[in-house]
Amino acid sequence: MRKWKFLLAVAVVATGAVAFTFQKDDSLARVNRIQGVYVFVQCEPVQDYDVVGDKTTKFGTALMGKQSIDDQLQSMIKRGRKDLGDDAFDGVITQDGEIGTFIKFKE
């Protein structure tokens, strides 16, 4: 009788260990941050959010020539902080690095 209880206990533990290793990871992606701000390029967050403003870098691009997307995003975030405030947004959504929509996640 003890042998059966021991085998049953081992089977339960083994089944739990196997089930634990095969848990599904529901995260869809890891998002890059620039200056602590989440940056969504040609995508949008799954979490609900409010739009708090829009900014463009087209004027700066016209004066300075074509910039890398990283430079455009740095400039966009800097302007967003200047115009909207440091804690006014959590992320920015952009398709091309020239026009950005600033967002604040809902809690």
C-alpha positions in Angstrom: 0.0 0.0 0.0 2.8 2.4 0.8 4.4 1.7 -2.5 1.3 2.7 -4.4 1.0 6.0 -2.4 4.7 6.7 -3.1 4.3 6.1 -6.8 1.1 8.2 -6.9 2.9 11.1 -5.2 5.8 10.8 -7.6 3.4 10.8 -10.6 1.6 13.9 -9.3 4.8 15.8 -8.7 6.2 14.8 -12.2 3.0 15.8 -13.9 3.0 19.2 -12.1 6.7 19.8 -13.1 6.0 19.0 -16.7 2.9 21.2 -16.8 4.8 24.1 -15.2 7.5 24.0 -17.9 5.0 24.1 -20.7 3.1 27.2 -19.6 2.2 29.5 -22.5 3.9 32.9 -22.7 1.2 35.4 -23.7 3.5 38.4 -24.2 3.5 39.5 -27.8 6.6 41.6 -28.0 9.2 43.6 -26.0 9.0 47.3 -26.8 12.1 49.4 -27.0 12.4 52.6 -24.9 14.0 55.8 -25.8 14.6 58.2 -23.0 12.4 56.0 -20.8 9.5 56.3 -23.3 7.9 53.2 -25.0 8.3 53.5 -28.7 5.9 51.7 -31.0 7.0 51.8 -34.7 4.5 50.5 -37.2 2.5 48.9 -34.4 0.4 49.8 -31.4 0.2 48.6 -27.8 -2.3 46.0 -26.8 -2.9 47.8 -23.4 -5.6 50.5 -23.4 -4.4 54.0 -23.7 -5.5 57.6 -24.1 -4.0 59.9 -26.8 -2.5 63.0 -25.2 -1.0 64.8 -28.2 0.6 64.6 -31.6 4.0 65.9 -32.8 5.8 66.0 -36.1 9.5 66.2 -37.0 8.9 67.2 -40.7 9.8 70.8 -40.1 13.1 69.8 -38.4 13.8 67.2 -41.2 13.3 70.0 -43.8 15.9 72.1 -42.1 18.4 69.4 -41.1 18.1 67.0 -44.0 17.1 63.4 -43.7 17.7 62.0 -40.2 17.8 58.4 -38.9 14.6 57.2 -37.3 16.4 57.1 -34.0 17.3 60.8 -34.3 13.8 61.6 -35.3 12.3 59.8 -32.3 14.8 61.4 -29.9 13.8 64.8 -31.3 10.1 64.0 -31.1 10.3 62.8 -27.5 12.3 65.9 -26.5 9.6 68.2 -28.1 6.8 66.1 -26.5 8.4 66.6 -23.1 8.8 70.3 -23.7 5.3 70.9 -24.9 3.3 68.3 -22.9 5.4 67.8 -19.7 7.7 65.1 -18.5 5.1 62.8 -17.1 2.3 63.6 -19.5 2.9 60.5 -21.7 4.2 56.9 -21.4 4.8 56.1 -25.1 4.7 57.3 -28.7 3.2 55.6 -31.7 4.7 56.3 -35.1 4.6 54.8 -38.6 7.6 56.6 -40.1 9.4 58.6 -37.4 8.0 61.9 -38.7 4.6 62.0 -37.1 4.1 60.7 -33.6 1.0 60.2 -31.4 1.8 60.5 -27.7 -0.1 58.1 -25.4 -0.8 57.6 -21.7 -1.7 54.0 -20.6 -4.9 53.5 -18.7 -4.5 51.9 -15.3 
